[in-house]
């Protein structure tokens, strides 16, 4: 999943996902998604400075979400996904976040 082909890289990619207006939510995370024609998933992350001032903390949040996704996502899923962290995400238990992400990913498949 380190390849660039699995990442949303530019603003147009993010905008197209947000404009598609499909969104799922959990206690700590919003998941925006849109189908793509690439045959594989692409993911992106939004962690606002307003939510967490320190870049170290924002990067930790991205890495923790990315780690769960790397292990749990269906590789054949053909969607663009943007994970947007809510303000309630403040040092939650990793197991809780993992459960929430797995639940959100299963709801996309339906």
N, C-alpha and C positions, 0 to 999 in steps of 0.2 A: 504494500500500500504506500510505499515511499515514492513511487513513480508519480510524475506530474500528471499523467493521464488519469489518475484517480483523485485529483484535487481540483476544486473550483479556484481558478487563479485570478480572474479579472472581474472588474465591477459589473460588466455586462452579464457574466454568468450568474453572479449573485442576484442581480436585478431580475433576470428572467425567472429565477426560482421564486423570488418574493412576489413578482407580478402574477404568477400562476395561482397564488392564493390558496394553496392546500397547506394546512397547518395542523399539527398535532401538538399536544401539550402534556407535560407532566408537572410535578411540583417544582422542579428546578430547571427544566429545559423546554424550549420551544423547538419543534422540528418542522422546518419548511421543506417541501419536496415538490419536484416536478419530473415527469417522465422525460427520458432522453432517448436518442436513437443510436447511442454508441455501443450498446450491448454490455455495458458494465456501469457500475455506480461511480459517482464523483461526490466528494464531500467538501464542505467548507465550514468554517467556524466563525461566529461573531461573539466576541467578549468585549463589551464596551468599556472604555476608560471610566465612564461614569460609575460602572459597577465595581471595578477594581482598578485602583490607581497604578499599582506597581506592575510593570511588564512581566516580572518574574512570576507573579501570581497568575496573571492572564495566560501566560505560556503553560504553567502547570495545569490549569483548567483544560486548555486545549489538548495537552498531552494525555491527561487522564481520560478524556472522552475518546480520543483517537485510539488509545490502547484497547478500550472495550470494543470499539467498532472493528478494529483489526481482527479481533478474535470471534466476533459474533455475527458480522454481516454476511448475508447470502451473496456470494461473489457474482451470481448471475442476475442480481437485481439491477435493472436498467433505469435508474433514477438519479437525479441530482438532489443532494440533501444538504441543507444548511442547518447547523445546530446553533441556536441562539440561547445564551445563558440568561436566566432570569435573575432578578435581584435577590431572590431567596437562596441562591446558590452561594453559600458562605461556609466553606469547610465541611461539607456534608460527608457522611461515611461513603467510602468508595463502593461498598457492596450495594448501598442504596442507589447510587447513581447507575451502577451496572444493571440493576433490576429495572430501573426506569428506562434506560436506553434499550434494553432487550425488549421491553414491552412496546416502546415506540416503534422499533424496527418491525416487530411482528404485526403491528397495526397497519404499517405501510403495505405489507404483503397482501392484505385482505382486499 
